[in-house]
């Protein structure tokens, strides 16, 4: 079955540090991949997406590239801010399947 | 403004009582979902519905029930059969296209605590 595995947190970084949160997936078809972000006390928001291999999703300085050969979709940001502190979820949607599968989430703390 | 509204935001109930969580959307979305979020577990799908009067079980449907009598509403009942109901519950919706592409719109969640 389909699944998403992402690095366990919490991840703690200083402001302006480089961020990578790893995500790998298993899918029977050709999924679309997503990163969602959850700020404290809120629901999830779509951060970025990629629908086919080699696509790069980007938003708010975050980027992730759909790598079919390594079945990965790692989230990166060159210089994090305190306001980036949140929980980040990697997710996939396998075309033709009604379900959207989420990873367990990675909590990110950015220190000023 | 368009969006998804969940209520109540916080709910306390005694063990053995049924509780119903409300989810309303005015985005004209066809598909609606209920997820449960526990620390370290991520999001787990409880039920989902793609059209009115139809819904499917997700991965952890036992102890829960839903209805979809109106397009804009998808209430979740946590029954006394749910063994560990204390959790954060998230409702989401999307278009039919989004149900395939995975672009969900989430409410702010309801935190249920069973005493």
gemmi code that builds the backbone of each chain (N, CA, C; Angstrom):
import gemmi

chains = {
    "A": [
        ("UNK", (0.819, -1.201, 0.000), (0.000, 0.000, 0.000), (0.850, 1.247, 0.000)),
        ("UNK", (0.182, 2.379, -0.191), (0.897, 3.659, -0.197), (1.295, 4.081, 1.205)),
        ("UNK", (2.429, 4.739, 1.307), (2.865, 5.231, 2.609), (3.826, 6.393, 2.431)),
        ("UNK", (3.948, 7.163, 3.503), (4.861, 8.305, 3.539), (5.684, 8.213, 4.819)),
        ("UNK", (6.983, 8.387, 4.696), (7.872, 8.366, 5.855), (8.651, 9.668, 5.887)),
        ("UNK", (8.581, 10.360, 7.001), (9.342, 11.599, 7.123), (10.148, 11.580, 8.396)),
        ("UNK", (11.185, 12.389, 8.415), (12.111, 12.371, 9.535), (11.398, 12.775, 10.814)),
        ("UNK", (11.828, 12.149, 11.900), (11.208, 12.446, 13.176), (11.767, 13.747, 13.711)),
        ("UNK", (10.925, 14.440, 14.440), (11.399, 15.652, 15.077), (11.528, 15.447, 16.564)),
        ("UNK", (11.605, 16.514, 17.296), (11.614, 17.871, 16.757), (12.958, 18.253, 16.155)),
        ("UNK", (12.897, 19.154, 15.201), (14.090, 19.730, 14.614), (14.229, 21.142, 15.169)),
        ("UNK", (15.362, 21.435, 15.743), (15.613, 22.756, 16.331), (16.779, 23.413, 15.611)),
        ("UNK", (16.530, 24.606, 15.088), (17.554, 25.353, 14.345), (17.579, 26.801, 14.822)),
        ("UNK", (18.685, 27.441, 14.565), (18.772, 28.882, 14.817), (18.248, 29.633, 13.603)),
        ("UNK", (17.791, 30.834, 13.845), (17.306, 31.675, 12.748), (18.389, 31.823, 11.692)),
        ("UNK", (17.992, 31.827, 10.432), (18.847, 31.961, 9.251), (19.586, 30.683, 8.903)),
        ("UNK", (19.368, 29.611, 9.615), (19.996, 28.328, 9.275), (19.308, 27.715, 8.059)),
        ("UNK", (19.999, 26.732, 7.449), (19.455, 25.995, 6.319), (18.626, 24.821, 6.837)),
        ("UNK", (17.464, 24.619, 6.233), (16.554, 23.570, 6.686), (16.393, 22.489, 5.629)),
        ("UNK", (16.456, 21.241, 6.077), (16.020, 20.107, 5.267), (15.165, 19.206, 6.141)),
        ("UNK", (13.992, 18.868, 5.643), (13.158, 17.841, 6.286), (12.948, 16.742, 5.245)),
        ("UNK", (13.409, 15.546, 5.582), (13.363, 14.443, 4.626), (11.989, 13.793, 4.552)),
        ("UNK", (11.610, 13.406, 3.329), (10.367, 12.685, 3.110), (10.594, 11.670, 1.996)),
        ("UNK", (10.240, 10.423, 2.251), (10.256, 9.395, 1.213), (8.887, 8.743, 1.155)),
        ("UNK", (8.580, 8.160, 0.017), (7.247, 7.618, -0.144), (7.274, 6.251, -0.822)),
        ("UNK", (6.185, 5.541, -0.659), (5.948, 4.289, -1.370), (4.573, 4.410, -2.010)),
        ("UNK", (4.513, 4.157, -3.305), (3.234, 4.265, -4.001), (3.195, 3.268, -5.149)),
        ("UNK", (2.006, 2.772, -5.413), (1.859, 1.799, -6.494), (1.767, 2.484, -7.848)),
        ("UNK", (1.315, 3.732, -7.877), (1.151, 4.439, -9.138), (2.110, 5.601, -9.242)),
        ("UNK", (1.597, 6.698, -9.775), (2.409, 7.903, -9.950), (1.741, 9.033, -9.163)),
        ("UNK", (2.116, 9.162, -7.903), (1.378, 10.065, -7.023), (1.713, 11.537, -7.233)),
        ("UNK", (0.838, 12.381, -6.744), (1.156, 13.777, -6.499), (1.673, 13.873, -5.070)),
        ("UNK", (2.602, 14.802, -4.858), (3.235, 14.934, -3.538), (3.028, 16.342, -2.993)),
        ("UNK", (2.935, 16.421, -1.668), (2.577, 17.680, -1.031), (3.359, 17.874, 0.253)),
        ("UNK", (3.547, 19.133, 0.606), (3.929, 19.507, 1.957), (2.845, 20.426, 2.504)),
        ("UNK", (2.350, 20.049, 3.686), (1.398, 20.866, 4.430), (2.087, 21.392, 5.685)),
        ("UNK", (1.638, 22.556, 6.171), (2.188, 23.132, 7.393), (1.057, 23.403, 8.375)),
        ("UNK", (1.333, 23.132, 9.635), (0.353, 23.367, 10.705), (0.979, 24.285, 11.756)),
        ("UNK", (0.478, 25.515, 11.845), (0.935, 26.437, 12.869), (0.205, 26.133, 14.179)),
        ("UNK", (0.762, 26.512, 15.309), (0.183, 26.145, 16.610), (-1.298, 26.479, 16.717)),
        ("UNK", (-2.072, 25.503, 17.121), (-3.505, 25.690, 17.365), (-4.369, 25.803, 16.119)),
        ("UNK", (-3.793, 25.512, 14.970), (-4.538, 25.672, 13.718), (-4.642, 24.365, 12.943)),
        ("UNK", (-5.457, 24.397, 11.889), (-5.507, 23.280, 10.959), (-4.328, 23.332, 10.004)),
        ("UNK", (-4.293, 22.409, 9.068), (-3.198, 22.347, 8.111), (-3.457, 23.269, 6.929)),
        ("UNK", (-2.351, 23.769, 6.356), (-2.434, 24.570, 5.135), (-1.498, 23.955, 4.108)),
        ("UNK", (-1.920, 23.952, 2.848), (-1.044, 23.470, 1.797), (0.119, 24.445, 1.632)),
        ("UNK", (1.343, 23.932, 1.679), (2.531, 24.767, 1.526), (3.023, 24.726, 0.083)),
        ("UNK", (3.169, 23.525, -0.472), (3.593, 23.396, -1.857), (3.254, 21.998, -2.357)),
        ("UNK", (3.337, 21.827, -3.679), (2.986, 20.547, -4.264), (3.793, 20.305, -5.538)),
        ("UNK", (3.836, 19.022, -5.948), (4.435, 18.634, -7.217), (3.658, 17.448, -7.753)),
        ("UNK", (3.320, 17.482, -9.012), (2.420, 16.460, -9.542), (3.106, 15.416, -10.412)),
        ("UNK", (4.363, 15.664, -10.818), (5.048, 14.634, -11.594), (6.547, 14.702, -11.342)),
        ("UNK", (7.225, 13.661, -11.769), (8.660, 13.535, -11.518), (9.427, 14.753, -12.042)),
        ("UNK", (10.394, 15.181, -11.236), (11.286, 16.313, -11.516), (10.625, 17.679, -11.340)),
        ("UNK", (9.340, 17.701, -11.036), (8.686, 18.971, -10.721), (9.260, 19.532, -9.430)),
        ("UNK", (9.363, 20.833, -9.340), (9.758, 21.490, -8.099), (8.601, 22.354, -7.632)),
        ("UNK", (8.160, 22.115, -6.407), (7.164, 22.971, -5.789), (7.871, 24.017, -4.944)),
        ("UNK", (7.309, 25.232, -4.892), (7.941, 26.264, -4.081), (6.893, 27.245, -3.567)),
        ("UNK", (7.160, 27.776, -2.369), (6.245, 28.746, -1.760), (6.903, 29.277, -0.495)),
        ("UNK", (6.825, 30.570, -0.267), (7.319, 31.225, 0.946), (8.785, 30.887, 1.225)),
        ("UNK", (9.579, 30.695, 0.203), (10.992, 30.383, 0.373), (11.278, 28.905, 0.543)),
        ("UNK", (10.254, 28.085, 0.679), (10.422, 26.637, 0.785), (10.394, 26.019, -0.616)),
        ("UNK", (11.161, 24.932, -0.768), (11.188, 24.208, -2.040), (11.225, 22.707, -1.777)),
        ("UNK", (10.681, 21.945, -2.737), (10.815, 20.488, -2.690), (10.756, 19.971, -4.117)),
        ("UNK", (11.620, 19.018, -4.433), (11.680, 18.456, -5.781), (11.242, 16.997, -5.757)),
        ("UNK", (10.363, 16.652, -6.643), (9.821, 15.300, -6.785), (10.880, 14.429, -7.453)),
        ("UNK", (11.479, 13.519, -6.685), (12.543, 12.641, -7.199), (12.017, 11.220, -7.282)),
        ("UNK", (11.695, 10.801, -8.504), (11.117, 9.458, -8.683), (12.164, 8.385, -8.429)),
        ("UNK", (13.411, 8.664, -8.830), (14.445, 7.637, -8.722), (14.772, 7.296, -7.274)),
        ("UNK", (14.606, 8.261, -6.384), (14.864, 8.018, -4.957), (13.566, 8.017, -4.146)),
        ("UNK", (12.441, 8.094, -4.802), (11.104, 8.208, -4.176), (11.138, 9.173, -3.003)),
        ("UNK", (11.606, 10.386, -3.285), (11.750, 11.366, -2.212), (11.141, 12.708, -2.587)),
        ("UNK", (10.863, 13.501, -1.547), (10.287, 14.845, -1.744), (10.715, 15.679, -0.535)),
        ("UNK", (12.007, 15.907, -0.423), (12.555, 16.595, 0.742), (12.233, 18.086, 0.713)),
        ("UNK", (11.890, 18.625, 1.876), (11.566, 20.045, 2.008), (12.821, 20.808, 2.405)),
        ("UNK", (13.076, 21.946, 1.726), (14.262, 22.747, 2.022), (13.916, 24.226, 2.080)),
        ("UNK", (14.690, 24.930, 2.899), (14.608, 26.390, 2.926), (15.994, 26.917, 3.263)),
        ("UNK", (16.407, 27.925, 2.546), (17.770, 28.409, 2.686), (18.037, 29.166, 3.970)),
        ("UNK", (17.040, 29.869, 4.503), (17.253, 30.698, 5.681), (15.941, 30.763, 6.456)),
        ("UNK", (15.862, 29.993, 7.535), (14.600, 29.914, 8.264), (14.414, 31.104, 9.204)),
        ("UNK", (13.140, 31.368, 9.513), (12.772, 32.445, 10.423), (12.014, 31.861, 11.614)),
        ("UNK", (11.947, 32.628, 12.686), (11.203, 32.167, 13.863), (9.765, 31.833, 13.488)),
        ("UNK", (9.196, 32.601, 12.572), (7.808, 32.398, 12.158), (7.586, 31.094, 11.392)),
        ("UNK", (8.667, 30.407, 11.040), (8.551, 29.103, 10.369), (8.323, 27.966, 11.359)),
        ("UNK", (8.376, 28.257, 12.629), (8.151, 27.228, 13.649), (6.737, 26.669, 13.499)),
        ("UNK", (6.647, 25.387, 13.282), (5.358, 24.748, 12.986), (5.595, 23.245, 12.864)),
        ("UNK", (4.530, 22.518, 12.545), (4.654, 21.100, 12.220), (4.456, 20.950, 10.715)),
        ("UNK", (5.341, 20.211, 10.074), (5.312, 20.035, 8.629), (4.969, 18.588, 8.292)),
        ("UNK", (4.009, 18.435, 7.380), (3.534, 17.111, 6.983), (3.790, 16.893, 5.499)),
        ("UNK", (4.390, 15.773, 5.189), (4.516, 15.326, 3.805), (3.298, 14.456, 3.492)),
        ("UNK", (2.780, 14.534, 2.273), (1.581, 13.771, 1.934), (1.623, 13.354, 0.467)),
        ("UNK", (0.872, 12.306, 0.163), (0.760, 11.892, -1.233), (-0.676, 11.558, -1.583)),
        ("UNK", (-0.964, 11.746, -2.855), (-2.251, 11.369, -3.418), (-1.977, 10.539, -4.657)),
        ("UNK", (-2.404, 9.289, -4.596), (-2.175, 8.388, -5.722), (-3.366, 8.506, -6.667)),
        ("UNK", (-3.136, 8.923, -7.877), (-4.238, 9.182, -8.808), (-5.119, 7.956, -8.951)),
        ("UNK", (-6.417, 8.197, -8.783), (-7.348, 7.085, -8.844), (-7.719, 6.559, -7.483)),
        ("UNK", (-6.998, 6.950, -6.462), (-7.305, 6.544, -5.093), (-7.932, 7.733, -4.386)),
        ("UNK", (-9.008, 7.484, -3.631), (-9.694, 8.591, -2.970), (-8.920, 9.123, -1.772)),
        ("UNK", (-8.008, 8.316, -1.252), (-7.394, 8.681, 0.015), (-6.136, 9.513, -0.198)),
        ("UNK", (-5.904, 10.410, 0.738), (-4.679, 11.190, 0.771), (-3.912, 10.748, 2.003)),
        ("UNK", (-2.682, 10.299, 1.814), (-1.891, 9.710, 2.898), (-0.915, 10.745, 3.436)),
        ("UNK", (-0.903, 10.905, 4.752), (0.001, 11.862, 5.397), (1.102, 11.130, 6.156)),
        ("UNK", (2.272, 11.766, 6.216), (3.313, 11.317, 7.124), (2.966, 11.718, 8.540)),
        ("UNK", (3.833, 11.357, 9.485), (3.541, 11.607, 10.896), (3.815, 13.037, 11.325)),
        ("UNK", (4.427, 13.814, 10.487), (4.697, 15.202, 10.832), (6.060, 15.390, 11.473)),
        ("UNK", (6.666, 16.532, 11.212), (7.949, 16.904, 11.818), (7.795, 18.277, 12.440)),
        ("UNK", (8.026, 18.332, 13.752), (7.912, 19.624, 14.443), (9.223, 20.387, 14.291)),
        ("UNK", (9.105, 21.637, 13.894), (10.270, 22.504, 13.677), (10.244, 23.657, 14.670)),
        ("UNK", (11.356, 23.822, 15.403), (11.516, 24.963, 16.309), (12.649, 25.832, 15.787)),
        ("UNK", (12.373, 27.109, 15.620), (13.421, 28.038, 15.190), (13.703, 28.988, 16.344)),
        ("UNK", (14.963, 29.030, 16.746), (15.378, 29.874, 17.871), (15.888, 31.210, 17.355)),
        ("UNK", (15.505, 32.310, 18.042), (15.966, 33.631, 17.581), (17.438, 33.841, 17.850)),
    ],
    "B": [
        ("UNK", (-16.484, 35.433, 4.288), (-15.349, 34.758, 3.654), (-15.606, 33.268, 3.566)),
        ("UNK", (-15.129, 32.632, 2.487), (-15.295, 31.204, 2.348), (-14.317, 30.450, 3.207)),
        ("UNK", (-14.783, 29.290, 3.698), (-13.884, 28.494, 4.510), (-14.584, 27.322, 5.132)),
        ("UNK", (-13.865, 26.676, 6.042), (-14.394, 25.525, 6.764), (-14.462, 25.885, 8.239)),
        ("UNK", (-15.601, 25.647, 8.825), (-15.799, 25.977, 10.234), (-16.052, 24.721, 11.028)),
        ("UNK", (-15.221, 24.513, 12.033), (-15.422, 23.393, 12.943), (-15.867, 23.934, 14.295)),
        ("UNK", (-16.785, 23.213, 14.911), (-17.194, 23.595, 16.268), (-17.599, 22.360, 17.048)),
        ("UNK", (-17.437, 22.421, 18.377), (-16.728, 23.460, 19.110), (-15.215, 23.323, 18.969)),
        ("UNK", (-14.475, 24.319, 19.378), (-13.025, 24.244, 19.293), (-12.481, 23.343, 20.408)),
        ("UNK", (-13.096, 23.422, 21.564), (-12.722, 22.569, 22.689), (-13.978, 21.900, 23.241)),
        ("UNK", (-13.850, 20.638, 23.597), (-14.994, 19.894, 24.085), (-14.529, 18.914, 25.152)),
        ("UNK", (-15.225, 18.922, 26.287), (-14.943, 17.979, 27.365), (-16.169, 17.114, 27.577)),
        ("UNK", (-15.965, 15.833, 27.677), (-17.081, 14.920, 27.877), (-16.685, 13.819, 28.845)),
        ("UNK", (-17.691, 13.256, 29.464), (-17.449, 12.133, 30.357), (-17.379, 10.850, 29.540)),
        ("UNK", (-16.649, 9.889, 30.085), (-16.544, 8.589, 29.433), (-17.930, 7.978, 29.248)),
        ("UNK", (-18.150, 7.363, 28.085), (-19.422, 6.704, 27.828), (-20.458, 7.572, 27.139)),
        ("UNK", (-20.164, 8.848, 26.969), (-21.093, 9.742, 26.294), (-20.742, 9.861, 24.819)),
        ("UNK", (-21.763, 9.930, 23.979), (-21.533, 10.245, 22.569), (-21.367, 11.749, 22.426)),
        ("UNK", (-20.521, 12.163, 21.501), (-20.383, 13.589, 21.205), (-20.379, 13.773, 19.699)),
        ("UNK", (-20.891, 14.903, 19.247), (-20.911, 15.204, 17.816), (-20.124, 16.475, 17.544)),
        ("UNK", (-19.202, 16.368, 16.603), (-18.384, 17.502, 16.163), (-18.944, 18.009, 14.841)),
        ("UNK", (-19.061, 19.313, 14.762), (-19.649, 19.924, 13.577), (-18.564, 20.338, 12.588)),
        ("UNK", (-18.862, 20.186, 11.295), (-17.999, 20.690, 10.235), (-18.877, 21.243, 9.124)),
        ("UNK", (-18.715, 22.533, 8.845), (-19.494, 23.204, 7.807), (-18.538, 23.909, 6.859)),
        ("UNK", (-18.830, 23.809, 5.548), (-18.009, 24.531, 4.577), (-18.905, 25.276, 3.591)),
        ("UNK", (-18.436, 26.462, 3.206), (-19.177, 27.250, 2.219), (-18.342, 27.474, 0.968)),
        ("UNK", (-17.514, 26.481, 0.666), (-16.626, 26.549, -0.492), (-17.215, 25.828, -1.696)),
        ("UNK", (-18.410, 25.262, -1.522), (-19.057, 24.470, -2.566), (-18.220, 23.248, -2.961)),
        ("UNK", (-17.498, 22.712, -1.977), (-16.681, 21.529, -2.233), (-17.529, 20.275, -2.175)),
        ("UNK", (-17.187, 19.321, -3.032), (-17.930, 18.063, -3.066), (-17.446, 17.087, -1.996)),
        ("UNK", (-16.139, 17.015, -1.798), (-15.562, 15.990, -0.926), (-15.247, 16.568, 0.449)),
        ("UNK", (-15.518, 15.791, 1.472), (-15.205, 16.182, 2.843), (-14.592, 15.007, 3.583)),
        ("UNK", (-13.725, 15.340, 4.544), (-12.938, 14.319, 5.239), (-12.906, 14.615, 6.724)),
        ("UNK", (-12.752, 13.580, 7.536), (-12.433, 13.707, 8.952), (-11.137, 12.955, 9.232)),
        ("UNK", (-10.206, 13.684, 9.896), (-8.952, 13.095, 10.324), (-8.837, 13.222, 11.837)),
        ("UNK", (-8.096, 12.288, 12.395), (-7.752, 12.350, 13.810), (-6.247, 12.574, 13.919)),
        ("UNK", (-5.843, 13.480, 14.817), (-4.420, 13.767, 14.998), (-4.019, 13.491, 16.432)),
        ("UNK", (-3.056, 12.614, 16.604), (-2.486, 12.309, 17.911), (-0.995, 12.604, 17.868)),
        ("UNK", (-0.418, 12.993, 19.004), (1.031, 13.293, 19.030), (1.846, 12.112, 18.519)),
        ("UNK", (2.735, 12.381, 17.574), (3.605, 11.346, 17.050), (2.951, 10.396, 16.070)),
        ("UNK", (1.646, 10.572, 15.829), (0.930, 9.657, 14.926), (0.575, 10.302, 13.602)),
        ("UNK", (0.713, 11.579, 13.500), (0.303, 12.248, 12.275), (-1.201, 12.263, 12.133)),
        ("UNK", (-1.664, 12.331, 10.906), (-3.103, 12.369, 10.623), (-3.567, 10.997, 10.172)),
        ("UNK", (-4.657, 10.553, 10.755), (-5.242, 9.282, 10.345), (-6.677, 9.520, 9.905)),
        ("UNK", (-7.043, 8.932, 8.766), (-8.344, 9.185, 8.156), (-9.427, 8.362, 8.845)),
        ("UNK", (-10.507, 9.038, 9.246), (-11.611, 8.369, 9.929), (-12.709, 8.015, 8.926)),
        ("UNK", (-13.260, 9.011, 8.262), (-14.299, 8.844, 7.253), (-14.110, 9.902, 6.187)),
        ("UNK", (-14.637, 9.628, 4.995), (-14.674, 10.638, 3.964), (-15.923, 10.455, 3.109)),
        ("UNK", (-16.278, 11.544, 2.447), (-17.492, 11.561, 1.635), (-17.224, 12.365, 0.370)),
        ("UNK", (-17.614, 11.812, -0.749), (-17.385, 12.529, -2.005), (-18.665, 13.118, -2.577)),
        ("UNK", (-19.820, 12.607, -2.140), (-21.092, 13.173, -2.577), (-22.092, 13.085, -1.431)),
        ("UNK", (-23.142, 13.835, -1.552), (-24.195, 13.831, -0.536), (-24.791, 12.426, -0.423)),
        ("UNK", (-25.090, 12.058, 0.808), (-25.721, 10.775, 1.130), (-24.834, 9.572, 0.839)),
        ("UNK", (-23.526, 9.797, 0.756), (-22.594, 8.688, 0.552), (-21.311, 8.985, 1.307)),
        ("UNK", (-20.757, 7.972, 1.968), (-19.493, 8.157, 2.673), (-18.797, 6.805, 2.801)),
        ("UNK", (-17.479, 6.870, 3.017), (-16.679, 5.651, 3.112), (-15.846, 5.676, 4.382)),
        ("UNK", (-15.569, 4.489, 4.889), (-14.696, 4.371, 6.053), (-13.249, 4.637, 5.656)),
        ("UNK", (-12.558, 5.294, 6.570), (-11.125, 5.442, 6.421), (-10.401, 4.347, 7.175)),
        ("UNK", (-9.211, 4.669, 7.650), (-8.373, 3.652, 8.286), (-8.758, 3.356, 9.732)),
        ("UNK", (-9.454, 4.289, 10.388), (-9.753, 4.101, 11.827), (-11.203, 4.451, 12.117)),
        ("UNK", (-12.146, 3.896, 11.365), (-13.558, 4.266, 11.477), (-14.254, 3.677, 12.709)),
        ("UNK", (-13.683, 2.664, 13.318), (-14.381, 2.005, 14.421), (-14.627, 2.972, 15.582)),
        ("UNK", (-15.882, 3.016, 16.039), (-16.239, 3.893, 17.149), (-16.673, 5.283, 16.714)),
        ("UNK", (-16.733, 5.514, 15.427), (-17.158, 6.800, 14.876), (-18.322, 6.595, 13.913)),
        ("UNK", (-19.131, 7.645, 13.729), (-20.142, 7.620, 12.686), (-20.257, 9.011, 12.079)),
        ("UNK", (-20.729, 9.061, 10.835), (-20.879, 10.332, 10.128), (-22.194, 10.334, 9.364)),
        ("UNK", (-22.559, 11.499, 8.873), (-23.681, 11.641, 7.952), (-23.320, 12.729, 6.952)),
        ("UNK", (-23.960, 12.683, 5.800), (-23.729, 13.724, 4.779), (-25.075, 14.007, 4.113)),
        ("UNK", (-25.922, 14.673, 4.858), (-27.272, 14.973, 4.356), (-27.269, 16.233, 3.502)),
        ("UNK", (-26.298, 17.095, 3.703), (-26.178, 18.318, 2.921), (-24.754, 18.430, 2.414)),
        ("UNK", (-24.593, 19.063, 1.291), (-23.253, 19.186, 0.693), (-22.300, 19.936, 1.616)),
        ("UNK", (-22.804, 20.927, 2.336), (-21.929, 21.785, 3.114), (-21.636, 21.277, 4.511)),
        ("UNK", (-22.243, 20.154, 4.908), (-22.130, 19.715, 6.287), (-21.713, 18.248, 6.387)),
        ("UNK", (-20.798, 17.953, 7.322), (-20.298, 16.584, 7.479), (-19.998, 16.351, 8.966)),
        ("UNK", (-21.005, 16.196, 9.798), (-20.769, 16.022, 11.235), (-20.202, 14.649, 11.579)),
        ("UNK", (-19.373, 14.632, 12.600), (-18.747, 13.395, 13.090), (-19.232, 13.119, 14.510)),
        ("UNK", (-19.730, 11.914, 14.737), (-20.120, 11.509, 16.080), (-19.088, 10.536, 16.625)),
        ("UNK", (-18.567, 10.872, 17.789), (-17.636, 9.994, 18.494), (-18.480, 9.207, 19.494)),
        ("UNK", (-18.610, 7.939, 19.268), (-19.515, 7.147, 20.103), (-18.790, 6.587, 21.324)),
        ("UNK", (-19.564, 6.031, 22.227), (-18.984, 5.442, 23.437), (-18.161, 4.192, 23.105)),
        ("UNK", (-18.297, 3.688, 21.893), (-17.526, 2.506, 21.484), (-16.085, 2.853, 21.115)),
        ("UNK", (-15.793, 4.127, 20.966), (-14.423, 4.545, 20.640), (-13.605, 4.458, 21.922)),
        ("UNK", (-12.579, 3.612, 21.903), (-11.875, 3.290, 23.143), (-10.975, 4.406, 23.649)),
        ("UNK", (-10.475, 5.217, 22.778), (-9.548, 6.267, 23.193), (-9.868, 7.537, 22.416)),
        ("UNK", (-10.959, 8.221, 22.765), (-11.438, 9.320, 21.933), (-10.720, 10.649, 22.119)),
        ("UNK", (-9.935, 10.788, 23.162), (-9.248, 12.070, 23.397), (-8.242, 12.307, 22.284)),
        ("UNK", (-8.451, 13.385, 21.516), (-7.600, 13.671, 20.357), (-7.991, 15.016, 19.776)),
        ("UNK", (-7.237, 15.420, 18.771), (-7.520, 16.613, 17.980), (-8.122, 16.144, 16.666)),
        ("UNK", (-9.312, 16.662, 16.329), (-10.033, 16.205, 15.150), (-10.045, 17.311, 14.100)),
        ("UNK", (-9.680, 16.950, 12.894), (-9.587, 17.897, 11.789), (-10.537, 17.507, 10.670)),
        ("UNK", (-11.281, 18.491, 10.205), (-12.175, 18.322, 9.065), (-11.524, 18.996, 7.855)),
        ("UNK", (-11.701, 18.423, 6.693), (-11.136, 19.005, 5.481), (-12.120, 18.843, 4.341)),
        ("UNK", (-11.958, 19.651, 3.318), (-12.803, 19.532, 2.142), (-11.984, 19.860, 0.899)),
        ("UNK", (-12.530, 19.456, -0.250), (-11.887, 19.777, -1.510), (-12.866, 19.571, -2.640)),
        ("UNK", (-12.479, 20.017, -3.820), (-13.271, 19.775, -5.017), (-13.091, 18.327, -5.454)),
        ("UNK", (-13.873, 17.902, -6.418), (-13.705, 16.536, -6.927), (-12.321, 16.372, -7.538)),
        ("UNK", (-11.849, 17.413, -8.208), (-10.503, 17.345, -8.767), (-9.477, 17.275, -7.652)),
        ("UNK", (-9.719, 18.048, -6.609), (-8.793, 18.069, -5.476), (-8.750, 16.755, -4.727)),
        ("UNK", (-9.850, 16.005, -4.757), (-9.859, 14.717, -4.063), (-8.913, 13.743, -4.750)),
        ("UNK", (-8.597, 14.002, -5.998), (-7.620, 13.180, -6.709), (-6.239, 13.790, -6.562)),
        ("UNK", (-6.142, 15.099, -6.678), (-4.826, 15.744, -6.628), (-4.333, 15.989, -5.211)),
        ("UNK", (-5.210, 15.903, -4.224), (-4.751, 15.963, -2.844), (-4.709, 17.328, -2.222)),
        ("UNK", (-5.314, 18.333, -2.849), (-5.270, 19.672, -2.289), (-6.445, 19.861, -1.352)),
        ("UNK", (-6.199, 19.672, -0.085), (-7.246, 19.771, 0.921), (-7.248, 21.127, 1.602)),
        ("UNK", (-8.437, 21.544, 2.014), (-8.605, 22.753, 2.802), (-9.097, 22.311, 4.180)),
        ("UNK", (-8.385, 22.730, 5.220), (-8.666, 22.248, 6.569), (-9.357, 23.298, 7.417)),
        ("UNK", (-10.191, 22.821, 8.345), (-10.689, 23.654, 9.413), (-9.644, 23.807, 10.496)),
        ("UNK", (-9.983, 24.547, 11.549), (-9.020, 24.819, 12.615), (-8.976, 23.718, 13.662)),
        ("UNK", (-9.868, 22.762, 13.562), (-9.798, 21.609, 14.447), (-10.669, 21.728, 15.678)),
        ("UNK", (-10.980, 20.561, 16.239), (-11.729, 20.460, 17.500), (-10.948, 19.543, 18.427)),
        ("UNK", (-10.680, 20.034, 19.628), (-9.940, 19.208, 20.585), (-10.922, 18.593, 21.563)),
        ("UNK", (-11.013, 17.285, 21.542), (-11.924, 16.549, 22.415), (-11.137, 15.923, 23.551)),
        ("UNK", (-11.584, 16.167, 24.760), (-10.972, 15.540, 25.939), (-12.044, 14.769, 26.683)),
        ("UNK", (-11.789, 13.498, 26.875), (-12.724, 12.670, 27.622), (-12.184, 12.476, 29.030)),
        ("UNK", (-13.014, 12.828, 30.004), (-12.579, 12.818, 31.395), (-12.877, 11.477, 32.054)),
    ],
}
model = gemmi.Model(1)
for chain_id, residues in chains.items():
    chain = gemmi.Chain(chain_id)
    for i, (resn, *xyz) in enumerate(residues, 1):
        res = gemmi.Residue()
        res.name, res.seqid = resn, gemmi.SeqId(i, " ")
        for name, pos in zip(("N", "CA", "C"), xyz):
            atom = gemmi.Atom()
            atom.name, atom.element = name, gemmi.Element(name[0])
            atom.pos, atom.b_iso = gemmi.Position(*pos), 0.0
            res.add_atom(atom)
        chain.add_residue(res)
    model.add_chain(chain)
structure = gemmi.Structure()
structure.add_model(model)
structure.setup_entities()
